[in-house]
Amino acid sequence: MEDKKLVCRDCGTTFVWTVGEQEFYQEKGFTNEPTRCPECRKANKQRKRNFNNY
């Protein structure tokens, strides 16, 4: 396994999905690669939290 370069679906930035992150995904049983960079993932989580508070 090696690091992969992915493109964020929200901002279009290229980000690296490390071997360690890939192994973590496999351990958790996740089958899809991430579609958002870490910054957009964090922003998306925050938007969901704010929405759920209403």
N, C-alpha and C positions, 0 to 999 in steps of 0.2 A: 504494500500500500504506500502511496505517496501523497503529499499535499496536492490539493486541487484548487485551481482558480475558478471562481464562480462569479456571476454577474448578478447584482442585486436587482430584483424586479421593481423596487420602488424608486431608487435613486440612480440606478445604472452603473454604480461603482463596482469595480472588480475587487473581490476580496478573496483571501486564502482560507480554505477549509482544511485545517491541519489534520495530520494523521491522528493525533490525540483526540480531536473532536470527532473524527469519523469513527474511531474505536468506541467513544462514549455513546454515539448514536446507535451503533451496533449492539452494545450492551443493553441499552434501553429498549431495543426492539424496533427502533425507528427505521423505516425503509426508504424514505425520501431524503434527498439532499436539501439543505436549507435554501430558501429562495430569497432571503433578505440578508443584508450585511448586518453585523452586530449592532451598529448604530440604529439602523431602521428597525431591527428586531426589538430593541429596547424602546424606541419611540412607539412602536405598534402596541407593545405591552402596556405602556403608559396610557395610550389612547383608550384601550380596552378597560383599564382600571377606572379611568375617569368616566367613561360611559356607564359602567356598571354602578357607579356611585349615585347616579340620578334616579 
